Amino acid sequence: MTSLPNLSSKYIVFSYNKKHEELVLKIYNYFKNENLPVWINVQDEINKDIYTSRDSIVEKISVVVCFMTPMYQASKYCQQQVEFAKSQGIPIVACRLLPNWKPSGWL
């Protein structure tokens, strides 16, 4: 198991398909209540699009949590997020939201 980097000045970034936003927001709120530095594209303002402002954004991300579903896998935007994290050496935590579904292809 890989240990996570120091989270004091970095963010846990959630990557998800908008269809599952309600569930992801519940998890987001739980993390916030635990005082964990978490970022999603809905409520926070590090940047409007964390993946297009690459100048110093890598230093602000500790880990990317991917909430995977068939819709997530079909999304080009979600694929870009995962590919960006991989290209920058950012750890990725994969969470399948559907227990009987298995990712394929780029996931």
ZAFIGU-185576 format. One record per residue: residue number from 0; residue in three letters; x, y, z of N, C-alpha, C in turn. Coordinates in nm, 4 decimals, decimal comma. Layout:
<recs>
<rec resi="NUM" resn="ala" n_X="X" n_Y="Y" n_Z="Z" ca_X="X" ca_Y="Y" ca_Z="Z" c_X="X" c_Y="Y" c_Z="Z"/>
...
</recs>
This chain:
<recs>
<rec resi="0" resn="met" n_X="0,0847" n_Y="-0,1182" n_Z="0,0000" ca_X="0,0000" ca_Y="0,0000" ca_Z="0,0000" c_X="0,0889" c_Y="0,1240" c_Z="0,0000"/>
<rec resi="1" resn="thr" n_X="0,0555" n_Y="0,2196" n_Z="-0,0823" ca_X="0,1295" ca_Y="0,3449" ca_Z="-0,0918" c_X="0,0748" c_Y="0,4441" c_Z="0,0087"/>
<rec resi="2" resn="ser" n_X="0,1631" n_Y="0,5116" n_Z="0,0797" ca_X="0,1154" ca_Y="0,6134" ca_Z="0,1735" c_X="0,0911" c_Y="0,7436" c_Z="0,0989"/>
<rec resi="3" resn="leu" n_X="-0,0044" n_Y="0,8202" n_Z="0,1479" ca_X="-0,0378" ca_Y="0,9476" ca_Z="0,0854" c_X="0,0616" c_Y="1,0547" c_Z="0,1280"/>
<rec resi="4" resn="pro" n_X="0,0875" n_Y="1,1500" n_Z="0,0406" ca_X="0,1762" ca_Y="1,2608" ca_Z="0,0765" c_X="0,1148" c_Y="1,3465" c_Z="0,1869"/>
<rec resi="5" resn="asn" n_X="0,1952" n_Y="1,4323" n_Z="0,2452" ca_X="0,1468" ca_Y="1,5268" ca_Z="0,3456" c_X="0,0354" c_Y="1,6113" c_Z="0,2854"/>
<rec resi="6" resn="leu" n_X="-0,0798" n_Y="1,6143" n_Z="0,3522" ca_X="-0,1957" ca_Y="1,6849" ca_Z="0,2986" c_X="-0,2082" c_Y="1,8274" c_Z="0,3488"/>
<rec resi="7" resn="ser" n_X="-0,1136" n_Y="1,8753" n_Z="0,4254" ca_X="-0,1300" ca_Y="2,0067" ca_Z="0,4878" c_X="-0,1463" c_Y="2,1200" c_Z="0,3869"/>
<rec resi="8" resn="ser" n_X="-0,0819" n_Y="2,1120" n_Z="0,2722" ca_X="-0,0952" ca_Y="2,2203" ca_Z="0,1746" c_X="-0,1385" c_Y="2,1685" c_Z="0,0377"/>
<rec resi="9" resn="lys" n_X="-0,1851" n_Y="2,0451" n_Z="0,0339" ca_X="-0,2272" ca_Y="1,9845" ca_Z="-0,0917" c_X="-0,3734" c_Y="1,9431" c_Z="-0,0828"/>
<rec resi="10" resn="tyr" n_X="-0,4290" n_Y="1,9152" n_Z="-0,1977" ca_X="-0,5710" ca_Y="1,8821" ca_Z="-0,2048" c_X="-0,5943" c_Y="1,7396" c_Z="-0,2521"/>
<rec resi="11" resn="ile" n_X="-0,6978" n_Y="1,6782" n_Z="-0,1974" ca_X="-0,7523" ca_Y="1,5541" ca_Z="-0,2495" c_X="-0,8523" c_Y="1,5982" c_Z="-0,3557"/>
<rec resi="12" resn="val" n_X="-0,8324" n_Y="1,5555" n_Z="-0,4782" ca_X="-0,9183" ca_Y="1,5979" ca_Z="-0,5888" c_X="-1,0126" c_Y="1,4837" c_Z="-0,6254"/>
<rec resi="13" resn="phe" n_X="-1,1409" n_Y="1,5146" n_Z="-0,6349" ca_X="-1,2407" ca_Y="1,4160" ca_Z="-0,6751" c_X="-1,2676" c_Y="1,4291" c_Z="-0,8245"/>
<rec resi="14" resn="ser" n_X="-1,2600" n_Y="1,3184" n_Z="-0,8946" ca_X="-1,2904" ca_Y="1,3118" ca_Z="-1,0372" c_X="-1,4125" c_Y="1,2221" c_Z="-1,0527"/>
<rec resi="15" resn="tyr" n_X="-1,5184" n_Y="1,2752" n_Z="-1,1148" ca_X="-1,6447" ca_Y="1,2004" ca_Z="-1,1216" c_X="-1,7288" c_Y="1,2494" c_Z="-1,2379"/>
<rec resi="16" resn="asn" n_X="-1,8277" n_Y="1,1702" n_Z="-1,2747" ca_X="-1,9252" ca_Y="1,2094" ca_Z="-1,3748" c_X="-2,0378" c_Y="1,2838" c_Z="-1,3044"/>
<rec resi="17" resn="lys" n_X="-2,0865" n_Y="1,3901" n_Z="-1,3653" ca_X="-2,1899" ca_Y="1,4757" ca_Z="-1,3035" c_X="-2,3143" c_Y="1,3989" c_Z="-1,2608"/>
<rec resi="18" resn="lys" n_X="-2,3439" n_Y="1,2865" n_Z="-1,3254" ca_X="-2,4624" ca_Y="1,2082" ca_Z="-1,2880" c_X="-2,4537" c_Y="1,1596" c_Z="-1,1432"/>
<rec resi="19" resn="his" n_X="-2,3340" n_Y="1,1446" n_Z="-1,0923" ca_X="-2,3142" ca_Y="1,0944" ca_Z="-0,9561" c_X="-2,2734" c_Y="1,2042" c_Z="-0,8585"/>
<rec resi="20" resn="glu" n_X="-2,3002" n_Y="1,3271" n_Z="-0,8968" ca_X="-2,2591" ca_Y="1,4411" ca_Z="-0,8152" c_X="-2,3197" c_Y="1,4391" c_Z="-0,6749"/>
<rec resi="21" resn="glu" n_X="-2,4441" n_Y="1,3974" n_Z="-0,6621" ca_X="-2,5088" ca_Y="1,3961" ca_Z="-0,5305" c_X="-2,4318" c_Y="1,3073" c_Z="-0,4324"/>
<rec resi="22" resn="leu" n_X="-2,3949" n_Y="1,1880" n_Z="-0,4753" ca_X="-2,3179" ca_Y="1,0976" ca_Z="-0,3901" c_X="-2,1800" c_Y="1,1554" c_Z="-0,3607"/>
<rec resi="23" resn="val" n_X="-2,1137" n_Y="1,2060" n_Z="-0,4626" ca_X="-1,9793" ca_Y="1,2615" ca_Z="-0,4447" c_X="-1,9825" c_Y="1,3811" c_Z="-0,3498"/>
<rec resi="24" resn="leu" n_X="-2,0863" n_Y="1,4621" n_Z="-0,3568" ca_X="-2,0987" ca_Y="1,5758" ca_Z="-0,2644" c_X="-2,1134" c_Y="1,5297" c_Z="-0,1198"/>
<rec resi="25" resn="lys" n_X="-2,1791" n_Y="1,4180" n_Z="-0,0980" ca_X="-2,1891" ca_Y="1,3634" ca_Z="0,0384" c_X="-2,0508" c_Y="1,3246" c_Z="0,0902"/>
<rec resi="26" resn="ile" n_X="-1,9735" n_Y="1,2604" n_Z="0,0048" ca_X="-1,8375" ca_Y="1,2214" ca_Z="0,0430" c_X="-1,7514" c_Y="1,3455" c_Z="0,0626"/>
<rec resi="27" resn="tyr" n_X="-1,7660" n_Y="1,4412" n_Z="-0,0273" ca_X="-1,6951" ca_Y="1,5692" ca_Z="-0,0159" c_X="-1,7244" c_Y="1,6357" c_Z="0,1190"/>
<rec resi="28" resn="asn" n_X="-1,8511" n_Y="1,6440" n_Z="0,1552" ca_X="-1,8895" ca_Y="1,7075" ca_Z="0,2820" c_X="-1,8346" c_Y="1,6316" c_Z="0,4018"/>
<rec resi="29" resn="tyr" n_X="-1,8305" n_Y="1,4996" n_Z="0,3932" ca_X="-1,7713" ca_Y="1,4206" ca_Z="0,5007" c_X="-1,6230" c_Y="1,4560" c_Z="0,5155"/>
<rec resi="30" resn="phe" n_X="-1,5509" n_Y="1,4594" n_Z="0,4046" ca_X="-1,4085" ca_Y="1,4950" ca_Z="0,4085" c_X="-1,3896" c_Y="1,6350" c_Z="0,4661"/>
<rec resi="31" resn="lys" n_X="-1,4710" n_Y="1,7296" n_Z="0,4205" ca_X="-1,4620" ca_Y="1,8672" ca_Z="0,4711" c_X="-1,4851" c_Y="1,8716" c_Z="0,6217"/>
<rec resi="32" resn="asn" n_X="-1,5851" n_Y="1,7969" n_Z="0,6692" ca_X="-1,6139" ca_Y="1,7930" ca_Z="0,8132" c_X="-1,4991" c_Y="1,7327" c_Z="0,8933"/>
<rec resi="33" resn="glu" n_X="-1,4192" n_Y="1,6497" n_Z="0,8284" ca_X="-1,3007" ca_Y="1,5909" ca_Z="0,8923" c_X="-1,1771" c_Y="1,6793" c_Z="0,8730"/>
<rec resi="34" resn="asn" n_X="-1,1986" n_Y="1,7995" n_Z="0,8200" ca_X="-1,0915" ca_Y="1,8972" ca_Z="0,7951" c_X="-0,9850" c_Y="1,8475" c_Z="0,6977"/>
<rec resi="35" resn="leu" n_X="-1,0279" n_Y="1,7689" n_Z="0,6005" ca_X="-0,9368" ca_Y="1,7246" ca_Z="0,4958" c_X="-0,9454" c_Y="1,8218" c_Z="0,3786"/>
<rec resi="36" resn="pro" n_X="-0,8339" n_Y="1,8562" n_Z="0,3191" ca_X="-0,8339" ca_Y="1,9512" ca_Z="0,2073" c_X="-0,8782" c_Y="1,8824" c_Z="0,0782"/>
<rec resi="37" resn="val" n_X="-1,0044" n_Y="1,8958" n_Z="0,0474" ca_X="-1,0614" ca_Y="1,8274" ca_Z="-0,0681" c_X="-1,1112" c_Y="1,9299" c_Z="-0,1685"/>
<rec resi="38" resn="trp" n_X="-1,1032" n_Y="1,8943" n_Z="-0,2978" ca_X="-1,1449" ca_Y="1,9862" ca_Z="-0,4031" c_X="-1,2304" c_Y="1,9124" c_Z="-0,5042"/>
<rec resi="39" resn="ile" n_X="-1,3410" n_Y="1,9741" n_Z="-0,5426" ca_X="-1,4204" ca_Y="1,9268" ca_Z="-0,6556" c_X="-1,4558" c_Y="2,0476" c_Z="-0,7408"/>
<rec resi="40" resn="asn" n_X="-1,4963" n_Y="2,0235" n_Z="-0,8625" ca_X="-1,5208" ca_Y="2,1303" ca_Z="-0,9584" c_X="-1,6473" c_Y="2,2100" c_Z="-0,9298"/>
<rec resi="41" resn="val" n_X="-1,7263" n_Y="2,1718" n_Z="-0,8315" ca_X="-1,8550" ca_Y="2,2367" ca_Z="-0,8061" c_X="-1,8435" c_Y="2,3556" c_Z="-0,7125"/>
<rec resi="42" resn="gln" n_X="-1,7777" n_Y="2,3381" n_Z="-0,5971" ca_X="-1,7861" ca_Y="2,4379" ca_Z="-0,4917" c_X="-1,6576" c_Y="2,5137" c_Z="-0,4629"/>
<rec resi="43" resn="asp" n_X="-1,5456" n_Y="2,4587" n_Z="-0,5007" ca_X="-1,4193" ca_Y="2,5207" ca_Z="-0,4614" c_X="-1,3631" c_Y="2,6068" c_Z="-0,5722"/>
<rec resi="44" resn="glu" n_X="-1,2686" n_Y="2,6917" n_Z="-0,5346" ca_X="-1,2170" ca_Y="2,7859" ca_Z="-0,6328" c_X="-1,0652" c_Y="2,7921" c_Z="-0,6355"/>
<rec resi="45" resn="ile" n_X="-0,9985" n_Y="2,6767" n_Z="-0,6340" ca_X="-0,8548" ca_Y="2,6792" ca_Z="-0,6589" c_X="-0,8370" c_Y="2,7344" c_Z="-0,7996"/>
<rec resi="46" resn="asn" n_X="-0,9180" n_Y="2,6835" n_Z="-0,8885" ca_X="-0,9170" ca_Y="2,7234" ca_Z="-1,0288" c_X="-1,0457" c_Y="2,6693" c_Z="-1,0888"/>
<rec resi="47" resn="lys" n_X="-1,0996" n_Y="2,7370" n_Z="-1,1871" ca_X="-1,2231" ca_Y="2,6890" ca_Z="-1,2495" c_X="-1,2030" c_Y="2,5514" c_Z="-1,3108"/>
<rec resi="48" resn="asp" n_X="-1,0892" n_Y="2,5263" n_Z="-1,3697" ca_X="-1,0592" ca_Y="2,3953" ca_Z="-1,4247" c_X="-0,9183" c_Y="2,3575" c_Z="-1,3832"/>
<rec resi="49" resn="ile" n_X="-0,9093" n_Y="2,2760" n_Z="-1,2824" ca_X="-0,7808" ca_Y="2,2410" ca_Z="-1,2221" c_X="-0,6872" c_Y="2,1726" c_Z="-1,3211"/>
<rec resi="50" resn="tyr" n_X="-0,7416" n_Y="2,1108" n_Z="-1,4245" ca_X="-0,6590" ca_Y="2,0339" ca_Z="-1,5162" c_X="-0,6087" c_Y="2,1129" c_Z="-1,6360"/>
<rec resi="51" resn="thr" n_X="-0,6553" n_Y="2,2356" n_Z="-1,6565" ca_X="-0,6043" ca_Y="2,3132" ca_Z="-1,7689" c_X="-0,5026" c_Y="2,4164" c_Z="-1,7248"/>
<rec resi="52" resn="ser" n_X="-0,4974" n_Y="2,4467" n_Z="-1,5976" ca_X="-0,3980" ca_Y="2,5399" ca_Z="-1,5459" c_X="-0,2844" c_Y="2,4585" c_Z="-1,4858"/>
<rec resi="53" resn="arg" n_X="-0,1919" n_Y="2,4161" n_Z="-1,5680" ca_X="-0,0906" ca_Y="2,3193" ca_Z="-1,5255" c_X="0,0337" c_Y="2,3825" c_Z="-1,4648"/>
<rec resi="54" resn="asp" n_X="0,0419" n_Y="2,5139" n_Z="-1,4613" ca_X="0,1646" ca_Y="2,5785" ca_Z="-1,4156" c_X="0,2114" c_Y="2,5271" c_Z="-1,2803"/>
<rec resi="55" resn="ser" n_X="0,1354" n_Y="2,5513" n_Z="-1,1765" ca_X="0,1775" ca_Y="2,5080" ca_Z="-1,0431" c_X="0,0741" c_Y="2,4179" c_Z="-0,9788"/>
<rec resi="56" resn="ile" n_X="-0,0206" n_Y="2,3698" n_Z="-1,0573" ca_X="-0,1302" ca_Y="2,2918" ca_Z="-1,0009" c_X="-0,0832" c_Y="2,1565" c_Z="-0,9475"/>
<rec resi="57" resn="val" n_X="0,0196" n_Y="2,0991" n_Z="-1,0076" ca_X="0,0679" ca_Y="1,9689" ca_Z="-0,9630" c_X="0,1081" c_Y="1,9746" c_Z="-0,8165"/>
<rec resi="58" resn="glu" n_X="0,1665" n_Y="2,0853" n_Z="-0,7755" ca_X="0,2078" ca_Y="2,0990" ca_Z="-0,6364" c_X="0,0886" c_Y="2,1083" c_Z="-0,5414"/>
<rec resi="59" resn="lys" n_X="-0,0298" n_Y="2,1345" n_Z="-0,5940" ca_X="-0,1484" ca_Y="2,1502" ca_Z="-0,5096" c_X="-0,2309" c_Y="2,0228" c_Z="-0,4975"/>
<rec resi="60" resn="ile" n_X="-0,1946" n_Y="1,9175" n_Z="-0,5712" ca_X="-0,2714" ca_Y="1,7934" ca_Z="-0,5693" c_X="-0,1914" c_Y="1,6850" c_Z="-0,4985"/>
<rec resi="61" resn="ser" n_X="-0,2517" n_Y="1,6228" n_Z="-0,3965" ca_X="-0,1858" ca_Y="1,5112" ca_Z="-0,3294" c_X="-0,2302" c_Y="1,3783" c_Z="-0,3882"/>
<rec resi="62" resn="val" n_X="-0,3572" n_Y="1,3693" n_Z="-0,4263" ca_X="-0,4123" ca_Y="1,2451" ca_Z="-0,4797" c_X="-0,5400" c_Y="1,2776" c_Z="-0,5568"/>
<rec resi="63" resn="val" n_X="-0,5686" n_Y="1,1977" n_Z="-0,6589" ca_X="-0,6939" ca_Y="1,2097" ca_Z="-0,7336" c_X="-0,7767" c_Y="1,0858" c_Z="-0,7031"/>
<rec resi="64" resn="val" n_X="-0,8999" n_Y="1,1067" n_Z="-0,6573" ca_X="-0,9924" ca_Y="0,9971" ca_Z="-0,6304" c_X="-1,0916" c_Y="0,9917" c_Z="-0,7463"/>
<rec resi="65" resn="cys" n_X="-1,0919" n_Y="0,8793" n_Z="-0,8187" ca_X="-1,1802" ca_Y="0,8623" ca_Z="-0,9343" c_X="-1,3008" c_Y="0,7788" c_Z="-0,8937"/>
<rec resi="66" resn="phe" n_X="-1,4193" n_Y="0,8329" n_Z="-0,9139" ca_X="-1,5435" ca_Y="0,7615" ca_Z="-0,8856" c_X="-1,5917" c_Y="0,7017" c_Z="-1,0175"/>
<rec resi="67" resn="met" n_X="-1,5562" n_Y="0,5756" n_Z="-1,0397" ca_X="-1,5729" ca_Y="0,5132" ca_Z="-1,1701" c_X="-1,7104" c_Y="0,4496" c_Z="-1,1894"/>
<rec resi="68" resn="thr" n_X="-1,7660" n_Y="0,4725" n_Z="-1,3080" ca_X="-1,8909" ca_Y="0,4128" ca_Z="-1,3551" c_X="-1,8785" c_Y="0,4006" c_Z="-1,5068"/>
<rec resi="69" resn="pro" n_X="-1,9727" n_Y="0,3336" n_Z="-1,5728" ca_X="-1,9681" ca_Y="0,3323" ca_Z="-1,7193" c_X="-1,9730" c_Y="0,4731" c_Z="-1,7789"/>
<rec resi="70" resn="met" n_X="-2,0499" n_Y="0,5633" n_Z="-1,7190" ca_X="-2,0575" ca_Y="0,7009" ca_Z="-1,7691" c_X="-1,9249" c_Y="0,7739" c_Z="-1,7488"/>
<rec resi="71" resn="tyr" n_X="-1,8579" n_Y="0,7470" n_Z="-1,6386" ca_X="-1,7257" ca_Y="0,8046" ca_Z="-1,6135" c_X="-1,6296" c_Y="0,7576" c_Z="-1,7228"/>
<rec resi="72" resn="gln" n_X="-1,6328" n_Y="0,6284" n_Z="-1,7493" ca_X="-1,5433" ca_Y="0,5713" ca_Z="-1,8496" c_X="-1,5704" c_Y="0,6284" c_Z="-1,9882"/>
<rec resi="73" resn="ala" n_X="-1,6953" n_Y="0,6605" n_Z="-2,0194" ca_X="-1,7313" ca_Y="0,7143" ca_Z="-2,1512" c_X="-1,6972" c_Y="0,8625" c_Z="-2,1665"/>
<rec resi="74" resn="ser" n_X="-1,6664" n_Y="0,9302" n_Z="-2,0571" ca_X="-1,6414" ca_Y="1,0741" ca_Z="-2,0594" c_X="-1,4976" c_Y="1,1065" c_Z="-2,1007"/>
<rec resi="75" resn="lys" n_X="-1,4836" n_Y="1,1843" n_Z="-2,2067" ca_X="-1,3505" ca_Y="1,2297" ca_Z="-2,2506" c_X="-1,2860" c_Y="1,3182" c_Z="-2,1436"/>
<rec resi="76" resn="tyr" n_X="-1,3669" n_Y="1,4014" n_Z="-2,0779" ca_X="-1,3154" ca_Y="1,4905" ca_Z="-1,9740" c_X="-1,2591" c_Y="1,4101" c_Z="-1,8569"/>
<rec resi="77" resn="cys" n_X="-1,3318" n_Y="1,3075" n_Z="-1,8142" ca_X="-1,2826" ca_Y="1,2233" ca_Z="-1,7047" c_X="-1,1545" c_Y="1,1519" c_Z="-1,7463"/>
<rec resi="78" resn="gln" n_X="-1,1497" n_Y="1,1072" n_Z="-1,8709" ca_X="-1,0290" ca_Y="1,0425" ca_Z="-1,9210" c_X="-0,9109" c_Y="1,1394" c_Z="-1,9177"/>
<rec resi="79" resn="gln" n_X="-0,9338" n_Y="1,2641" n_Z="-1,9561" ca_X="-0,8275" ca_Y="1,3652" ca_Z="-1,9516" c_X="-0,7774" c_Y="1,3853" c_Z="-1,8092"/>
<rec resi="80" resn="gln" n_X="-0,8676" n_Y="1,3853" n_Z="-1,7125" ca_X="-0,8273" ca_Y="1,4042" ca_Z="-1,5735" c_X="-0,7353" c_Y="1,2915" c_Z="-1,5282"/>
<rec resi="81" resn="val" n_X="-0,7733" n_Y="1,1680" n_Z="-1,5594" ca_X="-0,6922" ca_Y="1,0526" ca_Z="-1,5197" c_X="-0,5579" c_Y="1,0548" c_Z="-1,5925"/>
<rec resi="82" resn="glu" n_X="-0,5596" n_Y="1,0836" n_Z="-1,7206" ca_X="-0,4345" ca_Y="1,0885" ca_Z="-1,7969" c_X="-0,3420" c_Y="1,1984" c_Z="-1,7459"/>
<rec resi="83" resn="phe" n_X="-0,3992" n_Y="1,3125" n_Z="-1,7071" ca_X="-0,3187" ca_Y="1,4204" ca_Z="-1,6501" c_X="-0,2523" c_Y="1,3743" c_Z="-1,5205"/>
<rec resi="84" resn="ala" n_X="-0,3314" n_Y="1,3131" n_Z="-1,4323" ca_X="-0,2762" ca_Y="1,2654" ca_Z="-1,3053" c_X="-0,1637" c_Y="1,1651" c_Z="-1,3300"/>
<rec resi="85" resn="lys" n_X="-0,1865" n_Y="1,0710" n_Z="-1,4199" ca_X="-0,0827" ca_Y="0,9719" ca_Z="-1,4516" c_X="0,0431" c_Y="1,0391" c_Z="-1,5057"/>
<rec resi="86" resn="ser" n_X="0,0255" n_Y="1,1336" n_Z="-1,5980" ca_X="0,1414" ca_Y="1,1983" ca_Z="-1,6605" c_X="0,2230" c_Y="1,2798" c_Z="-1,5611"/>
<rec resi="87" resn="gln" n_X="0,1589" n_Y="1,3259" n_Z="-1,4543" ca_X="0,2273" ca_Y="1,4070" ca_Z="-1,3538" c_X="0,2737" c_Y="1,3251" c_Z="-1,2332"/>
<rec resi="88" resn="gly" n_X="0,2488" n_Y="1,1947" n_Z="-1,2358" ca_X="0,2890" ca_Y="1,1086" ca_Z="-1,1248" c_X="0,2052" c_Y="1,1284" c_Z="-0,9997"/>
<rec resi="89" resn="ile" n_X="0,0834" n_Y="1,1773" n_Z="-1,0163" ca_X="-0,0067" ca_Y="1,1994" ca_Z="-0,9028" c_X="-0,0749" c_Y="1,0670" c_Z="-0,8700"/>
<rec resi="90" resn="pro" n_X="-0,0724" n_Y="1,0235" n_Z="-0,7437" ca_X="-0,1399" ca_Y="0,8986" ca_Z="-0,7075" c_X="-0,2894" c_Y="0,9046" c_Z="-0,7400"/>
<rec resi="91" resn="ile" n_X="-0,3431" n_Y="0,7898" n_Z="-0,7826" ca_X="-0,4847" ca_Y="0,7790" ca_Z="-0,8174" c_X="-0,5477" c_Y="0,6708" c_Z="-0,7307"/>
<rec resi="92" resn="val" n_X="-0,6611" n_Y="0,7037" n_Z="-0,6702" ca_X="-0,7397" ca_Y="0,6065" ca_Z="-0,5945" c_X="-0,8663" c_Y="0,5814" c_Z="-0,6754"/>
<rec resi="93" resn="ala" n_X="-0,8873" n_Y="0,4564" n_Z="-0,7153" ca_X="-1,0035" ca_Y="0,4214" ca_Z="-0,7970" c_X="-1,1143" c_Y="0,3650" c_Z="-0,7085"/>
<rec resi="94" resn="cys" n_X="-1,2342" n_Y="0,4222" n_Z="-0,7211" ca_X="-1,3517" ca_Y="0,3764" ca_Z="-0,6461" c_X="-1,4615" c_Y="0,3396" c_Z="-0,7453"/>
<rec resi="95" resn="arg" n_X="-1,4963" n_Y="0,2124" n_Z="-0,7496" ca_X="-1,6071" ca_Y="0,1705" ca_Z="-0,8356" c_X="-1,7377" c_Y="0,1973" c_Z="-0,7632"/>
<rec resi="96" resn="leu" n_X="-1,8278" n_Y="0,2706" n_Z="-0,8273" ca_X="-1,9567" ca_Y="0,3017" ca_Z="-0,7655" c_X="-2,0608" c_Y="0,1935" c_Z="-0,7898"/>
<rec resi="97" resn="leu" n_X="-2,0375" n_Y="0,1071" n_Z="-0,8865" ca_X="-2,1291" ca_Y="-0,0033" ca_Z="-0,9162" c_X="-2,0558" c_Y="-0,1345" c_Z="-0,8902"/>
<rec resi="98" resn="pro" n_X="-2,1013" n_Y="-0,2134" n_Z="-0,7932" ca_X="-2,0252" ca_Y="-0,3308" ca_Z="-0,7498" c_X="-2,0044" c_Y="-0,4380" c_Z="-0,8567"/>
<rec resi="99" resn="asn" n_X="-2,0975" n_Y="-0,4567" n_Z="-0,9484" ca_X="-2,0848" ca_Y="-0,5635" ca_Z="-1,0478" c_X="-2,0256" c_Y="-0,5171" c_Z="-1,1796"/>
<rec resi="100" resn="trp" n_X="-1,9903" n_Y="-0,3905" n_Z="-1,1895" ca_X="-1,9324" ca_Y="-0,3363" ca_Z="-1,3119" c_X="-1,7806" c_Y="-0,3397" c_Z="-1,3029"/>
<rec resi="101" resn="lys" n_X="-1,7165" n_Y="-0,3754" n_Z="-1,4132" ca_X="-1,5702" ca_Y="-0,3756" ca_Z="-1,4179" c_X="-1,5237" c_Y="-0,2813" c_Z="-1,5285"/>
<rec resi="102" resn="pro" n_X="-1,4320" n_Y="-0,1921" n_Z="-1,4960" ca_X="-1,3816" ca_Y="-0,0997" ca_Z="-1,5974" c_X="-1,3013" c_Y="-0,1736" c_Z="-1,7046"/>
<rec resi="103" resn="ser" n_X="-1,2954" n_Y="-0,1127" n_Z="-1,8209" ca_X="-1,2165" ca_Y="-0,1692" ca_Z="-1,9305" c_X="-1,1566" c_Y="-0,0535" c_Z="-2,0098"/>
<rec resi="104" resn="gly" n_X="-1,0835" n_Y="-0,0859" n_Z="-2,1127" ca_X="-1,0247" ca_Y="0,0186" ca_Z="-2,1959" c_X="-0,9243" c_Y="0,1019" c_Z="-2,1188"/>
<rec resi="105" resn="trp" n_X="-0,9354" n_Y="0,2333" n_Z="-2,1280" ca_X="-0,8375" ca_Y="0,3238" ca_Z="-2,0663" c_X="-0,8407" c_Y="0,3203" c_Z="-1,9142"/>
<rec resi="106" resn="leu" n_X="-0,9494" n_Y="0,2736" n_Z="-1,8554" ca_X="-0,9544" ca_Y="0,2627" ca_Z="-1,7094" c_X="-0,8881" c_Y="0,1333" c_Z="-1,6662"/>
</recs>
